[in-house]
């Protein structure tokens, strides 16, 4: 994860305590002034708390415990993390109910894809019905995120989404015709869009920095777990006769109900409460989410200083202007393009032709309906288990490197799976080979293109455009998921399953090229360094990759040149450090001037 510039760094102790006293007086917490002084000192130099004479030994012991036992957290925080994980699982389960239902609901509604007369039209209809949640997520879903969060808060928004995620899937199970089912799927999308944009932000705002990185990663991991649970539910009800597809669609209400009820008992985001000026409530919320009042005071004062800086930058901006600035301010525009590329690539790689239609794919490979559901379950299990390594690899190998490594491997595995459909179904090798290559494909996807898009999009935007930028990124991801969902049934009808798989194998190569030229690395970069990275013009970045990095890679790894092969760096981060140091010196000089002025007067 990227680290943020500390707004307290460079302040003298006197200036820091002045800010604390003004803070406590303004927000009617004068009785907590001593506590907030201690918290401010710790927030100013988090790594040097042991040297602070103002802290008691017991308080230092608590801060040491935070480092060496970082998962020892209060029950309210653990409950919040569980609810956020459950929300991600709901997102995954919602995607897979239709997977098993696709085998039977088209026949029940008279829109069978193999109809000799209306087969082509029916294929489009099935695609549109499956795409319903993603169409509604794109509009109005994702763009409701900002106003919903503004008026309802993080908890209220998640509760709102939970209502739609519960009753829409129940309605799907009772649908009497295809257009009723389509309407229910659209209503589901109104819940899915804001939830995908809000839950990661809510989790990040509630959790301490020591565990925040892993929790941002957990969205994709638990979404994959929800996909696995959805496949499990499809299996559990497959022998229930004509109502099987109704139960498969409706079963997604199982995790949605505890999520909707449970969010009521979670603390509201303290950051959101502070944005609304409700500081006493925010302090109480922080106290529920931290082990001690010292930690609560530290995080609250630090957050307040960040908000002061954020409000200064956002002064005069509007909802419409922040949308426009995603494409007009060069630094933000480059982040918008990079996040859009990684999100589009998630759909181009073809993972969702399996997630949405795996049961149909396996039936075409020669499986029975029963076997197809089991094979889909196996895919879900692999997809979930291989998400765990990403918690380590994403900050070790980097976001860009993971993508560049996994996309070529996803291309050849998808191509191999497609070509295996050419093996006669009478051959005993046909069925297991298709499943094998699809499972290997999932194993490459899960630690790479699975977690990277949400992590990357959450960190590339400056603080002033982060919420709007995340809404854009989620809209792109779900919008292209809708395109995939609509087109795949007809694509199979027109190109055969072999052609469809080969098409997506080709898209993997195109996505690889887009990432190579358009996506900078962001691993472990500070905000100052990220501003520098995205200040580099796109043409300069692309030219460097083609004329510097590509020849270096070929000489070192293809011709085994080893570490002797030099690589000219694109970024000079020493320049960033120098600018930051100069900025801090100016801040210190300014503080010294302010301190001297009363004496001369």
C-alpha positions as semicolon CSV with decimal commas, in nm:
position;residue;x (nm);y (nm);z (nm)
1;X;0,000;0,000;0,000
2;X;0,110;0,359;-0,053
3;X;0,195;0,569;0,249
4;X;0,050;0,914;0,305
5;X;0,234;1,237;0,376
6;X;0,222;1,308;0,750
7;X;0,067;1,656;0,794
8;X;0,220;1,680;1,145
9;X;0,579;1,624;1,044
10;X;0,805;1,927;1,082
11;X;0,594;2,098;1,351
12;X;0,762;2,201;1,677
13;X;0,616;2,064;1,999
14;X;0,475;2,406;2,088
15;X;0,305;2,442;1,749
16;X;0,170;2,087;1,773
17;X;0,024;2,147;2,120
18;X;-0,132;2,472;1,999
19;X;-0,314;2,278;1,728
20;X;-0,427;2,021;1,986
21;X;-0,567;2,286;2,219
22;X;-0,753;2,456;1,933
23;X;-0,886;2,118;1,823
24;X;-1,016;2,024;2,169
25;X;-1,166;2,369;2,229
26;X;-1,340;2,380;1,889
27;X;-1,496;2,036;1,930
28;X;-1,586;2,068;2,300
29;X;-1,343;1,804;2,426
30;X;-1,128;2,020;2,655
31;X;-1,125;1,748;2,923
32;X;-0,937;1,524;2,674
33;X;-0,661;1,780;2,599
34;X;-0,384;1,591;2,780
35;X;-0,481;1,267;2,608
36;X;-0,485;1,431;2,265
37;X;-0,143;1,589;2,329
38;X;-0,001;1,242;2,381
39;X;-0,186;1,108;2,079
40;X;-0,057;1,395;1,862
41;X;0,305;1,329;1,967
42;X;0,270;0,962;1,873
43;X;0,100;1,049;1,542
44;X;0,380;1,294;1,457
45;X;0,657;1,033;1,497
46;X;0,498;0,686;1,505
47;X;0,832;0,506;1,512
48;X;0,979;0,708;1,801
49;X;0,711;0,675;2,069
50;X;0,955;0,496;2,302
51;X;1,153;0,822;2,334
52;X;0,853;1,031;2,443
53;X;0,877;1,130;2,811
54;X;0,507;1,226;2,809
55;X;0,400;0,860;2,778
56;X;0,371;0,623;3,074
57;X;0,529;0,279;3,052
58;X;0,186;0,117;3,026
59;X;0,100;0,340;2,729
60;X;0,426;0,251;2,556
61;X;0,354;-0,116;2,619
62;X;0,019;-0,079;2,440
63;X;0,191;0,076;2,138
64;X;0,453;-0,201;2,133
65;X;0,170;-0,453;2,146
66;X;0,017;-0,284;1,842
67;X;0,336;-0,359;1,647
68;X;0,413;-0,712;1,762
69;X;0,055;-0,835;1,806
70;X;-0,116;-0,635;1,533
71;X;-0,411;-0,873;1,503
72;X;-0,500;-0,828;1,871
73;X;-0,791;-0,595;1,809
74;X;-1,116;-0,503;1,992
75;X;-1,432;-0,702;1,926
76;X;-1,604;-0,411;1,748
77;X;-1,325;-0,396;1,490
78;X;-1,322;-0,772;1,442
79;X;-1,700;-0,767;1,393
80;X;-1,663;-0,485;1,139
81;X;-1,398;-0,679;0,946
82;X;-1,622;-0,988;0,944
83;X;-1,913;-0,781;0,809
84;X;-1,695;-0,633;0,533
85;X;-1,576;-0,983;0,440
86;X;-1,938;-1,099;0,436
87;X;-2,028;-0,808;0,206
88;X;-1,756;-0,922;-0,036
89;X;-1,889;-1,279;-0,017
90;X;-2,238;-1,149;-0,102
91;X;-2,089;-0,983;-0,410
92;X;-1,937;-1,314;-0,521
93;X;-2,244;-1,524;-0,446
94;X;-2,463;-1,283;-0,643
95;X;-2,248;-1,352;-0,950
96;X;-2,275;-1,732;-0,941
97;X;-2,644;-1,800;-0,875
98;X;-2,719;-1,749;-1,242
99;X;-2,435;-1,985;-1,339
100;X;-2,624;-2,300;-1,244
101;X;-2,964;-2,148;-1,326
102;X;-2,853;-2,093;-1,687
103;X;-2,888;-2,467;-1,746
104;X;-3,267;-2,466;-1,695
105;X;-3,438;-2,127;-1,661
106;X;-3,420;-2,043;-2,037
107;X;-3,623;-2,356;-2,117
108;X;-3,881;-2,275;-1,848
109;X;-3,930;-1,925;-1,990
110;X;-3,940;-2,034;-2,354
111;X;-3,608;-1,876;-2,449
112;X;-3,397;-2,188;-2,497
113;X;-3,065;-2,108;-2,663
114;X;-3,084;-2,415;-2,890
115;X;-3,428;-2,322;-3,026
116;X;-3,412;-2,392;-3,403
117;X;-3,619;-2,083;-3,490
118;X;-3,539;-1,819;-3,229
119;X;-3,204;-1,949;-3,103
120;X;-3,009;-1,637;-3,200
121;X;-3,257;-1,401;-3,034
122;X;-3,275;-1,620;-2,723
123;X;-2,897;-1,621;-2,686
124;X;-2,901;-1,241;-2,673
125;X;-3,189;-1,248;-2,422
126;X;-3,010;-1,488;-2,188
127;X;-2,701;-1,268;-2,208
128;X;-2,898;-0,952;-2,127
129;X;-3,074;-1,119;-1,831
130;X;-2,741;-1,233;-1,688
131;X;-2,597;-0,886;-1,746
132;X;-2,879;-0,712;-1,556
133;X;-2,687;-0,654;-1,230
134;X;-2,387;-0,513;-1,414
135;X;-2,595;-0,283;-1,633
136;X;-2,764;-0,135;-1,325
137;X;-2,430;-0,118;-1,142
138;X;-2,289;0,102;-1,416
139;X;-2,587;0,336;-1,407
140;X;-2,721;0,437;-1,167
141;X;-2,546;0,203;-0,920
142;X;-2,185;0,324;-0,905
143;X;-2,278;0,690;-0,945
144;X;-2,513;0,667;-0,647
145;X;-2,210;0,599;-0,426
146;X;-2,119;0,963;-0,366
147;X;-2,467;1,094;-0,276
148;X;-2,557;0,782;-0,075
149;X;-2,239;0,809;0,130
150;X;-2,295;1,180;0,175
151;X;-2,648;1,150;0,313
152;X;-2,657;0,801;0,468
153;X;-2,298;0,745;0,577
154;X;-2,096;0,429;0,515
155;X;-2,320;0,207;0,730
156;X;-2,638;0,350;0,584
157;X;-2,513;0,293;0,230
158;X;-2,421;-0,069;0,305
159;X;-2,762;-0,121;0,469
160;X;-2,933;0,031;0,162
161;X;-2,734;-0,206;-0,063
162;X;-2,820;-0,500;0,162
163;X;-3,192;-0,438;0,116
164;X;-3,156;-0,454;-0,261
165;X;-2,925;-0,756;-0,247
166;X;-3,175;-0,945;-0,029
167;X;-3,515;-0,881;-0,182
168;X;-3,404;-0,873;-0,546
169;X;-3,264;-1,228;-0,535
170;X;-3,573;-1,354;-0,352
171;X;-3,781;-1,192;-0,625
172;X;-3,567;-1,368;-0,887
173;X;-3,665;-1,700;-0,736
174;X;-4,036;-1,615;-0,774
175;X;-4,016;-1,467;-1,128
176;X;-4,286;-1,597;-1,364
177;X;-4,135;-1,481;-1,693
178;X;-3,801;-1,361;-1,828
179;X;-3,873;-0,989;-1,803
180;X;-3,971;-1,018;-1,435
181;X;-3,641;-1,196;-1,381
182;X;-3,460;-0,922;-1,573
183;X;-3,616;-0,648;-1,355
184;X;-3,511;-0,832;-1,039
185;X;-3,157;-0,862;-1,177
186;X;-3,151;-0,487;-1,245
187;X;-3,257;-0,416;-0,886
188;X;-2,975;-0,641;-0,767
189;X;-2,729;-0,419;-0,955
190;X;-2,844;-0,110;-0,764
191;X;-2,721;-0,287;-0,451
192;X;-2,402;-0,431;-0,600
193;X;-2,257;-0,109;-0,746
194;X;-2,247;0,119;-0,438
195;X;-2,150;-0,178;-0,218
196;X;-1,841;-0,255;-0,427
197;X;-1,734;0,111;-0,403
198;X;-1,821;0,167;-0,035
199;X;-1,718;-0,145;0,157
200;X;-1,341;-0,124;0,082
201;X;-1,344;0,245;0,183
202;X;-1,541;0,167;0,502
203;X;-1,296;-0,110;0,596
204;X;-0,993;0,112;0,531
205;X;-1,134;0,403;0,736
206;X;-1,213;0,186;1,037
207;X;-0,895;-0,018;1,060
208;X;-0,556;0,084;1,205
209;X;-0,268;0,129;0,962
210;X;-0,088;-0,188;1,080
211;X;-0,357;-0,417;0,934
212;X;-0,507;-0,191;0,667
213;X;-0,311;-0,327;0,370
214;X;-0,419;-0,687;0,421
215;X;-0,781;-0,584;0,465
216;X;-0,791;-0,390;0,138
217;X;-0,669;-0,712;-0,024
218;X;-0,941;-0,913;0,148
219;X;-1,222;-0,775;-0,074
220;X;-1,117;-0,986;-0,372
221;X;-1,027;-1,287;-0,158
222;X;-1,366;-1,300;0,013
223;X;-1,543;-1,218;-0,311
224;X;-1,375;-1,533;-0,448
225;X;-1,497;-1,718;-0,138
226;X;-1,850;-1,596;-0,211
227;X;-1,819;-1,730;-0,566
228;X;-1,716;-2,065;-0,420
229;X;-2,015;-2,061;-0,180
230;X;-2,244;-1,980;-0,472
231;X;-2,120;-2,284;-0,661
232;X;-2,168;-2,491;-0,344
233;X;-2,529;-2,372;-0,318
234;X;-2,585;-2,460;-0,685
235;X;-2,471;-2,813;-0,604
236;X;-2,678;-2,839;-0,286
237;X;-3,010;-2,775;-0,464
238;X;-2,942;-2,940;-0,800
239;X;-3,167;-3,240;-0,727
240;X;-3,474;-3,040;-0,623
241;X;-3,645;-3,074;-0,961
242;X;-3,808;-2,788;-1,157
243;X;-3,749;-2,535;-0,877
244;X;-3,371;-2,593;-0,874
245;X;-3,289;-2,280;-1,076
246;X;-3,518;-2,070;-0,854
247;X;-3,333;-2,188;-0,543
248;X;-2,997;-2,128;-0,713
249;X;-3,088;-1,766;-0,785
250;X;-3,263;-1,707;-0,453
251;X;-2,998;-1,866;-0,230
252;X;-2,787;-1,549;-0,247
253;X;-3,014;-1,398;0,020
254;X;-2,847;-1,626;0,279
255;X;-2,537;-1,408;0,336
256;X;-2,720;-1,084;0,248
257;X;-2,953;-1,099;0,551
258;X;-2,681;-1,120;0,821
259;X;-2,484;-0,851;0,636
260;X;-2,783;-0,617;0,630
261;X;-2,874;-0,673;0,994
262;X;-2,515;-0,690;1,120
263;X;-2,410;-0,354;0,974
264;X;-2,654;-0,185;1,215
265;X;-2,435;-0,298;1,506
266;X;-2,105;-0,182;1,352
267;X;-1,954;0,156;1,441
268;X;-1,993;0,429;1,180
269;X;-1,676;0,537;1,002
270;X;-1,512;0,796;1,231
271;X;-1,372;0,976;0,927
272;X;-1,722;1,019;0,784
273;X;-1,855;1,147;1,119
274;X;-1,571;1,399;1,134
275;X;-1,649;1,516;0,781
276;X;-2,000;1,590;0,908
277;X;-1,868;1,777;1,213
278;X;-1,987;1,510;1,460
279;X;-1,659;1,486;1,650
280;X;-1,785;1,353;1,983
281;X;-1,956;1,063;1,801
282;X;-1,640;1,010;1,599
283;X;-1,432;0,987;1,918
284;X;-1,672;0,730;2,063
285;X;-1,652;0,535;1,738
286;X;-1,271;0,542;1,747
287;X;-1,278;0,419;2,107
288;X;-1,485;0,117;2,000
289;X;-1,243;0,044;1,715
290;X;-0,916;0,077;1,911
291;X;-0,780;-0,100;2,218
292;X;-0,714;0,218;2,419
293;X;-0,819;0,582;2,432
294;X;-0,459;0,685;2,350
295;X;-0,477;0,502;2,016
296;X;-0,820;0,650;1,952
297;X;-0,694;1,004;2,024
298;X;-0,386;0,952;1,806
299;X;-0,584;0,832;1,505
300;X;-0,857;1,092;1,549
301;X;-0,621;1,387;1,566
302;X;-0,418;1,260;1,271
303;X;-0,738;1,211;1,068
304;X;-0,851;1,564;1,156
305;X;-0,525;1,711;1,024
306;X;-0,567;1,514;0,701
307;X;-0,925;1,637;0,665
308;X;-0,817;1,999;0,715
309;X;-0,569;1,961;0,428
310;X;-0,827;1,779;0,215
311;X;-1,096;2,044;0,268
312;X;-0,845;2,312;0,172
313;X;-0,781;2,142;-0,162
314;X;-1,146;2,055;-0,226
315;X;-1,273;2,405;-0,147
316;X;-1,509;2,514;-0,424
317;X;-1,521;2,176;-0,599
318;X;-1,850;2,012;-0,690
319;X;-1,968;1,662;-0,775
320;X;-1,970;1,751;-1,145
321;X;-1,630;1,921;-1,139
322;X;-1,465;1,621;-0,970
323;X;-1,602;1,396;-1,246
324;X;-1,471;1,633;-1,513
325;X;-1,129;1,658;-1,348
326;X;-1,081;1,281;-1,380
327;X;-1,022;1,350;-1,751
328;X;-0,889;1,709;-1,759
329;X;-0,612;1,730;-1,494
330;X;-0,308;1,552;-1,647
331;X;-0,192;1,377;-1,327
332;X;-0,545;1,257;-1,247
333;X;-0,617;1,168;-1,611
334;X;-0,317;0,932;-1,622
335;X;-0,438;0,762;-1,303
336;X;-0,787;0,738;-1,454
337;X;-0,646;0,569;-1,765
338;X;-0,424;0,328;-1,569
339;X;-0,706;0,222;-1,335
340;X;-0,939;0,186;-1,633
341;X;-0,688;-0,039;-1,812
342;X;-0,646;-0,279;-1,519
343;X;-1,025;-0,292;-1,470
344;X;-1,097;-0,355;-1,841
345;X;-0,823;-0,618;-1,843
346;X;-1,010;-0,810;-1,572
347;X;-1,289;-0,866;-1,821
348;X;-1,062;-0,911;-2,124
349;X;-0,880;-1,198;-1,954
350;X;-1,197;-1,410;-1,974
351;X;-1,235;-1,500;-1,607
352;X;-1,602;-1,409;-1,610
353;X;-1,693;-1,628;-1,907
354;X;-1,609;-1,905;-1,658
355;X;-1,755;-1,737;-1,347
356;X;-2,084;-1,657;-1,526
357;X;-2,114;-1,950;-1,766
358;X;-1,890;-2,234;-1,644
359;X;-2,178;-2,481;-1,609
360;X;-2,282;-2,412;-1,969
361;X;-1,919;-2,440;-2,084
362;X;-1,870;-2,777;-1,914
363;X;-2,196;-2,914;-2,056
364;X;-2,072;-2,825;-2,405
365;X;-1,751;-3,013;-2,324
366;X;-1,955;-3,328;-2,275
367;X;-2,037;-3,314;-1,905
368;X;-2,381;-3,394;-1,770
369;X;-2,557;-3,116;-1,578
370;X;-2,457;-3,290;-1,254
371;X;-2,091;-3,316;-1,357
372;X;-2,087;-2,958;-1,486
373;X;-2,196;-2,823;-1,147
374;X;-1,922;-3,026;-0,976
375;X;-1,663;-2,897;-1,223
376;X;-1,782;-2,540;-1,159
377;X;-1,745;-2,605;-0,786
378;X;-1,385;-2,714;-0,848
379;X;-1,318;-2,394;-1,043
380;X;-1,458;-2,187;-0,754
381;X;-1,238;-2,370;-0,504
382;X;-0,921;-2,313;-0,710
383;X;-1,014;-1,947;-0,764
384;X;-1,049;-1,894;-0,389
385;X;-0,745;-2,091;-0,269
386;X;-0,505;-1,924;-0,511
387;X;-0,622;-1,580;-0,395
388;X;-0,432;-1,629;-0,067
389;X;-0,077;-1,599;-0,213
390;X;-0,163;-1,252;-0,344
391;X;-0,159;-1,114;0,013
392;X;0,219;-1,170;0,000
393;X;0,302;-1,140;-0,370
394;X;0,126;-0,809;-0,440
395;X;0,371;-0,612;-0,223
396;X;0,667;-0,837;-0,302
397;X;0,659;-0,860;-0,681
398;X;0,451;-0,549;-0,740
399;X;0,119;-0,487;-0,914
400;X;0,254;-0,437;-1,268
401;X;0,493;-0,733;-1,255
402;X;0,218;-0,968;-1,136
403;X;0,000;-0,865;-1,429
404;X;0,280;-0,896;-1,685
405;X;0,364;-1,243;-1,556
406;X;0,011;-1,383;-1,533
407;X;-0,148;-1,253;-1,855
408;X;0,065;-1,459;-2,098
409;X;-0,001;-1,765;-1,882
410;X;-0,375;-1,699;-1,882
411;X;-0,357;-1,665;-2,262
412;X;-0,201;-2,007;-2,326
413;X;-0,417;-2,189;-2,068
414;X;-0,738;-2,042;-2,213
415;X;-0,620;-2,127;-2,565
416;X;-0,540;-2,483;-2,456
417;X;-0,881;-2,519;-2,289
418;X;-1,053;-2,400;-2,606
419;X;-0,859;-2,636;-2,833
420;X;-0,943;-2,930;-2,605
421;X;-1,305;-2,891;-2,716
422;X;-1,187;-3,023;-3,054
423;X;-1,107;-3,358;-2,897
424;X;-1,396;-3,598;-2,972
425;X;-1,626;-3,639;-2,673
426;X;-1,586;-4,015;-2,712
427;X;-1,224;-3,977;-2,599
428;X;-1,173;-4,019;-2,222
429;X;-0,920;-3,731;-2,233
430;X;-1,164;-3,466;-2,358
431;X;-1,356;-3,387;-2,040
432;X;-1,070;-3,386;-1,785
433;X;-0,838;-3,181;-2,010
434;X;-1,090;-2,899;-2,050
435;X;-1,135;-2,885;-1,673
436;X;-0,758;-2,908;-1,610
437;X;-0,669;-2,609;-1,825
438;X;-0,958;-2,402;-1,687
439;X;-0,838;-2,477;-1,334
440;X;-0,479;-2,378;-1,425
441;X;-0,617;-2,061;-1,581
442;X;-0,793;-1,978;-1,252
443;X;-0,472;-2,049;-1,059
444;X;-0,288;-1,784;-1,264
445;X;-0,577;-1,537;-1,243
446;X;-0,633;-1,539;-0,867
447;X;-0,297;-1,400;-0,745
448;X;-0,266;-1,155;-1,037
449;X;-0,554;-0,991;-1,220
450;X;-0,788;-1,100;-0,940
451;X;-0,672;-0,869;-0,657
452;X;-0,465;-0,609;-0,845
453;X;-0,741;-0,395;-1,005
454;X;-0,916;-0,294;-0,680
455;X;-0,588;-0,248;-0,492
456;X;-0,434;-0,046;-0,775
457;X;-0,740;0,174;-0,827
458;X;-0,766;0,248;-0,455
459;X;-0,415;0,393;-0,440
460;X;-0,343;0,573;-0,770
461;X;-0,580;0,868;-0,725
462;X;-0,490;1,170;-0,511
463;X;-0,691;1,210;-0,193
464;X;-0,907;1,481;-0,353
465;X;-1,037;1,246;-0,623
466;X;-1,019;0,906;-0,453
467;X;-1,390;0,837;-0,401
468;X;-1,482;0,962;-0,749
469;X;-1,190;0,774;-0,904
470;X;-1,292;0,451;-0,733
471;X;-1,648;0,494;-0,861
472;X;-1,510;0,533;-1,213
473;X;-1,293;0,222;-1,179
474;X;-1,577;0,004;-1,044
475;X;-1,808;0,136;-1,318
476;X;-1,554;0,036;-1,585
477;X;-1,511;-0,311;-1,435
478;X;-1,881;-0,387;-1,398
479;X;-1,969;-0,216;-1,727
480;X;-1,741;-0,444;-1,924
481;X;-1,866;-0,738;-1,718
482;X;-2,209;-0,651;-1,860
483;X;-2,068;-0,646;-2,214
484;X;-1,911;-0,988;-2,160
485;X;-2,227;-1,132;-2,007
486;X;-2,445;-1,007;-2,293
487;X;-2,220;-1,117;-2,577
488;X;-2,086;-1,456;-2,466
489;X;-2,397;-1,672;-2,531
490;X;-2,432;-1,528;-2,882
491;X;-2,056;-1,550;-2,938
492;X;-2,069;-1,923;-2,863
493;X;-2,363;-1,958;-3,100
494;X;-2,184;-1,778;-3,382
495;X;-1,819;-1,878;-3,325
496;X;-1,858;-2,208;-3,135
497;X;-1,706;-2,258;-2,791
498;X;-1,361;-2,309;-2,947
499;X;-1,375;-1,975;-3,126
500;X;-1,497;-1,795;-2,813
501;X;-1,212;-1,931;-2,600
502;X;-0,953;-1,848;-2,867
503;X;-1,099;-1,497;-2,894
504;X;-1,050;-1,436;-2,521
505;X;-0,701;-1,590;-2,536
506;X;-0,621;-1,321;-2,794
507;X;-0,770;-1,051;-2,569
508;X;-0,525;-1,161;-2,297
509;X;-0,237;-1,074;-2,527
510;X;-0,393;-0,735;-2,612
511;X;-0,444;-0,669;-2,238
512;X;-0,079;-0,761;-2,176
513;X;0,032;-0,502;-2,435
514;X;-0,198;-0,234;-2,285
515;X;-0,061;-0,297;-1,934
516;X;0,299;-0,297;-2,060
517;X;0,265;0,049;-2,214
518;X;-0,003;0,221;-2,003
519;X;0,024;0,099;-1,642
520;X;0,305;0,230;-1,414
521;X;0,420;0,042;-1,104
522;X;0,286;0,175;-0,771
523;X;0,426;-0,075;-0,519
524;X;0,520;0,088;-0,187
525;X;0,521;0,443;-0,322
526;X;0,442;0,748;-0,109
527;X;0,189;1,008;-0,223
528;X;0,474;1,239;-0,328
529;X;0,629;0,959;-0,536
530;X;0,293;0,870;-0,691
531;X;0,240;1,231;-0,794
532;X;0,582;1,214;-0,960
533;X;0,506;0,879;-1,130
534;X;0,180;1,006;-1,280
535;X;0,334;1,339;-1,376
536;X;0,540;1,153;-1,639
537;X;0,361;1,190;-1,978
538;X;0,207;0,875;-2,118
539;X;0,417;0,898;-2,435
540;X;0,738;0,916;-2,228
541;X;0,634;0,613;-2,021
542;X;0,541;0,407;-2,328
543;X;0,860;0,505;-2,513
544;X;1,072;0,404;-2,212
545;X;0,907;0,061;-2,195
546;X;0,967;0,002;-2,567
547;X;1,319;0,142;-2,606
548;X;1,474;0,086;-2,261
549;X;1,295;-0,179;-2,056
550;X;1,211;-0,426;-2,336
551;X;1,572;-0,447;-2,469
552;X;1,695;-0,479;-2,108
553;X;1,452;-0,764;-2,039
554;X;1,552;-0,951;-2,356
555;X;1,926;-0,914;-2,289
556;X;1,899;-1,018;-1,924
557;X;1,639;-1,296;-1,928
558;X;1,628;-1,424;-2,288
559;X;2,000;-1,407;-2,363
560;X;2,094;-1,468;-1,997
561;X;2,294;-1,152;-1,953
562;X;2,237;-1,163;-1,578
563;X;2,265;-0,870;-1,342
564;X;2,547;-0,717;-1,546
565;X;2,294;-0,575;-1,793
566;X;2,226;-0,210;-1,696
567;X;1,880;-0,049;-1,692
568;X;1,842;0,325;-1,707
569;X;1,572;0,425;-1,451
570;X;1,263;0,612;-1,567
571;X;1,203;0,788;-1,233
572;X;1,451;0,976;-1,016
573;X;1,297;0,941;-0,671
574;X;1,596;1,114;-0,512
575;X;1,456;1,431;-0,671
576;X;1,125;1,369;-0,494
577;X;1,301;1,319;-0,159
578;X;1,495;1,643;-0,211
579;X;1,177;1,838;-0,288
580;X;1,003;1,693;0,019
581;X;1,303;1,780;0,238
582;X;1,308;2,136;0,105
583;X;0,934;2,165;0,171
584;X;0,984;2,049;0,529
585;X;1,269;2,298;0,580
586;X;1,043;2,579;0,463
587;X;0,770;2,460;0,704
588;X;1,021;2,463;0,992
589;X;1,146;2,811;0,898
590;X;0,786;2,932;0,885
591;X;0,720;2,791;1,232
592;X;1,040;2,954;1,367
593;X;0,932;3,290;1,221
594;X;0,592;3,259;1,384
595;X;0,759;3,176;1,716
596;X;0,997;3,476;1,702
597;X;0,742;3,737;1,598
598;X;0,570;3,776;1,942
599;X;0,910;3,828;2,110
600;X;1,012;4,107;1,871
601;X;0,678;4,271;1,913
